[in-house]
Amino acid sequence: MREDAAPPGSAPRAPGHLPLLGHLLPLLTRPVPFLQSLADHGPVVRIHLWRRPVHVLTDPGLVHRLLVQDAARTEKGFVFDQARGLLGNGLFISEGAFHLRQRRLVQPAFHRDGIRRYAALAARLAAAAVSRWETGRPAPIEPRMHGLARDIVVEALFATRLSAAQKARIDRAVPVVLTGFVQRALYPSPLLEKLPVPANRRFDAAVRDLRTVVDEIVDQAAAPQQGPDGTLLSLLLTTRDEETGLAMPPAQVRDEAVSLLLAGTETTATTLAWLFHELARHQDLQDELSEEVRAVAPDGAVSPDDLPLLERTGHAISETLRLHTPNWILMRRAVEPLRYGGVVLPPGAEILFSPTALHRSPRLHPDPSRFDPDRWRRPEGHAPPRLFIPFGAGRHKCVGESFAWTEMLVVTAAVLARLRLSPATATPLRESATAATVRPRGPLLVAEPR
Ligand code: HEM
């Protein structure tokens, strides 16, 4: 059979298939370009991970249908089946009626008043972090952003009741869990997870550690009169379901805390790291944003009311979320037959799409590989809002979207008001997609006082 030949009603197989491995090689060696290239072979393309067939949707309209109209006909898919037993059934992992109920309970923690409180907290932590940065010396931006994003989410979730040792344990565990989570999905059999090899041992230890720290913190906070006021955790512990009037059981609060920690640190940190790499390469734009920030807050400590005034900074963040969309693969599984572009996907079919690849389509974004925040000034410069999905869409759309936007604006303002960033070397900006997000691999950056 020719590479791309397929029976009527089924999806063509992508080129590059190898016996036994399927499409693992291109997916591991050049993940995002490989996923981008699939659009040339049709709106629905079949790839194989070992022998497991997975259907890739390459058409943004079909992805929107999958996430929104067909949400009730899908579940989250095989990556999450494996994760559930280890990481618990928090929002990021749960599905169906249970997910909808949990979502109703968690959502109030992200309403306006909460976000205003988290904005003040992010501004305080960002100012303290920036004042500690050594200037005039090349340094990597990624660990700075990871440390700051971790501190902001941890403090918003748990307040300062976390000891330095607990913070360090979270810090060590989160990257291992997020990388292992993706790598394990590519194992040919779940039996391999049981092998006592170093990668499995590291992953199991990181999961155990993360869960233990979160358990300790929830137990402290759940004790009478111990709950830190105004944290996400206290809201989760005290919130009542509007329909049933019931509180969330503590075991579920733990699962939600793990979910929020995992979903809320790496994504924001990676986006901010990409933004600062791009701004270091585009000095004029960096100056423009710095002026915008200083016009509303000379010391960079922006208040929640200032955020709508940071229009150009917002454009630069949107453009970063477009060109460097953190979540490079997302998944679903059909629970009822689905028909996309003449292809019928039976119940049980695994479905994958890449927000990063979709956002680089020239059909949606003219000159897609250019970092061009100006495109967000013109409707024709970018995709219509429903096809721009850095935070997903439908019932699983990111619950932390406003939190993330607030955090990214506040941190960007804190940095640009005080510092000028430049690349230390001419090292090109590259990407690496070995974990749950596409991370930058670029030059060290030098920060100088403005
Ligand atoms: C730039 C930052 C962020 C990006 C790009 C992002 C992206 C996403 C995406 C694409 C999804 C949907 C996943 C799917 O459909 O399978 C999602 C879900 C989620 N995100 Fe975010 N996220 C960000 C920040 C955050 C933050 C700061 C938090 C929490 C503090 C958070 C918590 C969650 C949770 C709990 C879910 C699961 C929602 C559900 O299924 O109901 N995210 N995120």
Boltz pocket constraint, residues with backbone or C-beta under 6 A from the ligand:
constraints:
  - pocket:
      binder: B
      contacts: [[A, 91], [A, 92], [A, 93], [A, 94], [A, 99], [A, 103], [A, 153], [A, 259], [A, 260], [A, 263], [A, 264], [A, 265], [A, 267], [A, 268], [A, 271], [A, 326], [A, 327], [A, 330], [A, 331], [A, 389], [A, 390], [A, 391], [A, 392], [A, 393], [A, 395], [A, 396], [A, 397], [A, 398], [A, 399], [A, 400], [A, 401], [A, 403], [A, 404]]
      max_distance: 6.0
